[in-house]
Amino acid sequence: MRNRLLYVATLLALGLSAGPAVALPCAGFTDVEDTSSFCPNVEWLKNRAVTLGCSSATLYCPTDPVTRLSMAVFMNRLGKALTPVSLHKGFWYATPPGVSVSPTGAMYCVTDDLPPATYPRTARFIGSVWGTPGGGPSWLAGWWKYSTDGGANWSFPGTPYVTQFFGRDWADYGQVVGFPVLAPAMDLAAGSTYRFGVHVSAMGGPYTFSSFGCEVDVTINSSNPAISPFDAD
């Protein structure tokens, strides 16, 4: 009898100490539980800024009806979230005395700023550089970079001289070509403004090119870790 009472008392103590399980908010919404089967879908919409909340940023209002005006907003945001953003910049110079490229180099083919993103984005980048030397062997090298402060500072998205090396070639009174290279994907932080460009330098120069060009194409796609039926289609 004594052992039985101790067993019951132990169970009660464990139950009181553990307490009931408390569900966590889904995607920051306190009125949707993270255990709900609808949570992945709500998170999918929240991460792409299709929904920003109803009466506050912490409420989803899951049982509220949707007006046609609200539907228009949701559809517009969804279309923007799923449509890739393409940035393109080209540069061509073929007028004497030409372009002088030094070993330290400079930024070329710089895109306009990509407006701040309110949801995760992924960027893929492809670029090329080329030039015709003004005389003698010349070398060109290019790396793609990005800036989040309007071009005041530039960063490599990967390993310098390895993953972002466009390629180099040389020629004696001929053509110098930097082969197009697809850089590895990089994740863009929500709320930041990005611009992209090519940093071109001369290998041992400076060299003067009678013609010089570069081209940059950046594709921005939406990115979201949440799993939803939309992702499985």
Beta strands, then each sheet from edge to edge (+ up, - down):
strand 1: 25-26
strand 2: 29-33
strand 3: 85-93
strand 4: 99-101
strand 5: 106-108
strand 6: 121-133
strand 7: 137-147
strand 8: 170-172
strand 9: 176-188
strand 10: 195-202
strand 11: 207-222
sheet 1: 1+ 2-
sheet 2: 3+ 11- 4+
sheet 3: 3+ 11- 6+ 9-
sheet 4: 5+ 10- 7+ 8-
end
